[in-house]
Amino acid sequence: MNTRRVALTLLLLATWLVSWVGVSSAVTLPFYDDFENVSLGSYPVENGWKTWASGFTAYVSDTQAYSGIQSFRLHSYSYWPRCDFVYLDTVTDQLTYEVSVYMDPVAGRIASVGLAHGAAYQMLFHNSFSIYGGDGVVGLVYFEGDFDSPRLLVGEFPIGEWITIGAELDFATQTASVWLNGEVAATGVPIQPQEFDDPVWGHVVLNRFAVAESSWIGGRTGVIYVDDVVILDSIVQSAVEADVDISPAKFNLKGRGRYLNCHIELPEGYSVLDIDVASLLLNGVVAPAPMPVSIGDYDYDGVPDMTVKFDRQAFLSTLSPGEQEVSVDGCLIDTTPLVGIDFVYLKP
């Protein structure tokens, strides 16, 4: 299960916004941009984006999109990158960013995504991803953190498909967790501090988030598309994966019974007493019935579980005939996300 993506989605549902700012303003965190509010062919200046290196051009396009129908298209010249960024109003001890990138299968060359600072005529990336178009068939994703550590190969991907990259930066410990398409690739990766002194560039403050497309091949330009940019001023907690058992497991539209039981068991280190029952949703829409929960050991495995009742008819309205996966989402009292799945059967 893509728990990393689930955790981000849950948090964004609570903080869903686009930071509307003036040309000279920094964006506030949390920041989210899917570019759907920008007119086609226009530059997303109203969302806080600014140009550092002009390349050929950049604008909102409907040629490709990870979600919705629009994304941000960056087009570089040969030997002259296209680089765009947003100023961050604050960078605390913890920062999370995630972005989806599409590398053009014909013109995709080299993409950079992450924190940056401007120096002379170039944008220098730190604690960032580098994406290479390679042979035009298989691309490579690297993460570059601490100056004294080798860059990390995060993974490969098919050129011509969207990828989602993300990093949780803990400046207090100067380490990061990085992921590709929801799967954690590495933890404890050494990173640069949020502020540091560089022998060449002087005092550096990483208060910009930037994306760039570069082409260092003579006579050839580069194109990437960027979508669903997420920047948070905290580290997103990975979701707790619960063991869920829906009872009964088989349903008939003509059957009787007002409620169904959902038995929830948590992994070692967590207590079912810490579940925020009011936050639970069955199949994303059905809230718990207004009835007391019970604590027991439904499956006799020696691990306590919580039984929560849900309205049967409301649940059946979310199903289609046949066997299917159903979900339970919510959080613990401390807001840690909770996810779980089970399989049920609805008789046609």
N, C-alpha and C positions, 0 to 999 in steps of 0.2 A: 504494500500500500504506500502511496506517495504521501507519507505523513508530513514531510517538509512542506509540500505544497498545501496540504490541508491546514497546517498550522498558520501559514501566511494568509490563506483564504479566510479562516475564521477571524483573524485579527483585522483583516481589511473590511470584512462585513461590518465591523464595529467602527471603523475609522475611514470608510470609503469617501475619498475626496480627490479633487484636483486642486493643487495650490495655485490660486489665481494671484499673480503678482505683477508688479510693474517691471519695466525693462531693467532697472537698476537694483531691484530687490532680490533678496535671497528667498528661496522657497522654505516653507515651514515643514517640519516633520511631524507626523508621517506624511510622506509624499507618494502620490500614485498618479501615473499618467498613462492612459491608453490611447490618447490622441483622437478620441472620437469627437471631442468638442471643437476641433480645429477644422476650418474649411479646407477642402481638398486643394492641393497645390500651394497652400500657405505654410509659412514657417510658424512653429508653435510658440511664439514669443509670449502669448498671453498665459502660457503655462510655466513660464520662468526660464525657458531655454535661451541660451546665448551662443554665439558663434566664436570659436577661437581660431580655427584654421578653415579658410573658406573652401578649399578643394574646388569642386565643380559647382555643386549645389546641394541643398537639403530642403525637404518639404514633406508635408503629410500626404501620403499616397494610399490608394485603395488597391494597388497591385497585389500586395501581400498583407496579411494580418494574422496575428496569433489568436486574438480574440476580437470580437466585433468585426468591423469591415475596414479599419484604417490602421496605419502604422507610420513610423517616422523613417523616411528614406534618406540615407546619406550616400553621396556620390563624390568620390575623390578623383583628382587628376593623377596622372603618373608622376611620382616623386613629390606630390603636394597633397597631404591628407585633408580629409574633411573631419573636423572635430567640433562637437557641440557639448555644452555642459549646463548644469544648474549650480548656482551657489547654494550651499547649505547654511541655514540660519544658525545652526549649532551642531557641533559634533561632540557627543558625550563619550563616556568610557566604553560604550557599546554601540555598535551600528550594524544594521543588516541591510543588504541590498540584493535585489533580484531583478533580472531583466530577460526578456525573450529576444532572441536574435535570429534573423534569417540571412544567410550568406547567399547572395545571388550565385546560381550554379555556373553562370557564364562569366560574370564580372566580379564575383567575390574574391577578395585577395587576403587582407589582414585586417582584423577588427580588434579594437581595444575597448575594454569596459571596466570602469572602477573609479576609485578616488584619484584625484590628480591635482597638480598645481601648475600654474602658468609660469614659464621661464623664457624670456626673450621671445623668440618666434615660435616656440613649440610648447605643447602641453605634455608634461611628464607624468606618467601614470605610476601609481603605487597601490599595493594591495589590490591588484587588478587582474583581469583575465585577458589573455591574448588568444585570438581565434584565427586559425590559419586555414585557408582554402585548400592547401595542399595540391593534390593532383586533380582537383575538380570533382572527385568522386567521394573521397573520405577526408573529412576535416579533422583538425586536432585542436584541443582546448587545453591551455596552460594557465596556471595561476602563479603570479609573481608577487612575493611578499617581501620578506626581509632581504636587504642587499647582500648579506653574507650567506644566504641559503640559495641553493639551485632552484630554478623554477620547477614547479610541480606539474606533471602531466595529469590532467584531470580526466581526460577520456577522448574518445573518437566519436564522430557523428557522420551520418550521410549528408553530403552537400545537397542542398535543395530541400531540406527539412528544417523546421523551426527547432531551436534548442533553447532551454531555459537554464541559465547559470545564476548562481547566487553564493553569497558569502556572509557569514556572521563574524564580525570583527570585534574582538575583545581587547581593547587597548590597555586595559589594566594588566592583563597577562601577556599582551603582545602576541596573541595567537588567534587563529581563525579556523572555522569549519567551512568547507567549500562543497558545493554540490553541482551536479549536472543532471538536468531533467528529473529533479526530485530525489535523486539517489546521492547520499553523502559519499563524496570521493575521498575526503581526508579530514581529520581533526587535528588540533594542536599544531597547525601550520604557522611557523614564525612569520610575523608581519612587522612592517615599519610602524613606529609610534605615530600618533595623530599630529604631533609636532616634533620637529627635529632640526638640527643644524647640519647643513650639507656643505662640504668644503668648496664646492663650485657655486651653488645657488644660494647659499646663505641660509637664513631661517625659513623653514618650509612649514606651512600649515595646510593640512589636507582637508580643505573645506569646499571642495568642488567634486561633483560627480559628473564624469564625462564619458562620452561614447565617441569612437573615431573609426574611420575606415581609411586604410592606407594602401597604396600600390607602389611598390618599388621595382616594378617591371617596366622597362622602357616602352613607351607608346601605349600603355594599357591603363585603363581607369578601374576603379573598384566601386562596388555597390553593396550595401547592407541595408536591412530593414530592422528597426528596433520597435518593440511593443511591450506594454505592461511593465513599465518601470516602477519598481517599488523600493522606497528607501525608508527605513524605520530607525528611530533613535533608541533602539533596544535590541536585544537578542531574542529571537523568536523561540519559544520553547517547543521542542518536538512533542508531538501528540503522544499521549499514553495510549497504547493499543490494548483495548479491552477484549476479553473473551465474551462474546455475546451469544445468547441462546434464546430464540423466539419460541414461545410455546402457546398454542400448538405450532407445528412446522408446516402443516397442510391446512389449506383453507378452502371453503366452498361458499360461494356467494349466497347460497340459500341456507347456510348454517346459522345456528343461533349462538347466542353469547354476546354480551355487550363489550367485554374486555378481553385483551390478550396479555400474557405475561412476557416481560423481557427480563431475562436474568443476566446480570452484568458482573463479571469477575475481573479483577485487576491483577496485573503482574506483581511479582514480589517487590516489596518496597513501597507499595501504595495500599491505601485502605479504602474500601468501598464507602466508609463513613465520610470520606472527604469528597464524594461526588456531589456536585451542585445539581440536584435533581431538576430544579426549575430550568436549567440550561439544556436539558436533553431534548433531542428531536429524533423521531423515528422516521427514516427515509426523508429526512430534511424538512419535514413539514408538520408532523404529528407530535404535539406536546403531550407530556404525561397526563393521565387522568387525575382529577382532584381526589386522590385516594392515598392513604398511607402506604409507604414502601415497607418492605420487610427484609431483614437480614437473615441469611441462613446458609445452607450448603446444598443447593439444589441438585448438583451432580455428584455429591458424595466424594469429592476429591480432596477433602481436608482444607480447602481454601474458601473463605467466606465469599458469598456473592450477595448482590442486592437485587431484589425483584421489584420491578416497576411496572405498573399497569398502564396500558394505552387503549384508547378507544378502537375497537375492532373495525367498525365500518369506516372510520376515517383512514385507518391503515389500508384497508382493502381498496380504497379509492386510489391509492398510489400504485397499485399492482397491475400487471398485465397477466394474462393466462400463462401457465407453465411455471417452471422453476426459475428463480431469479435471486440475485443478490440484494439484500436490504442492508441499510446502514443505521447506526446509532452514532450521533455526534453530540458533543457537549463539552463540558469542562469540569475540572475540579474546583473546589472552593477558592484555591489560590490562583485560578484562571488558567492553569495548565490545560491545554486542549486534550480532549478524550475522543477517541474514534474506535469503532468496532463494526464488524460485519457478520452476517449470518445468511443462510439460504432458506427460502421458504418456497412452497408450491401452492399455486392457486389453480384449482380445478377449472378447466374451460367450461 
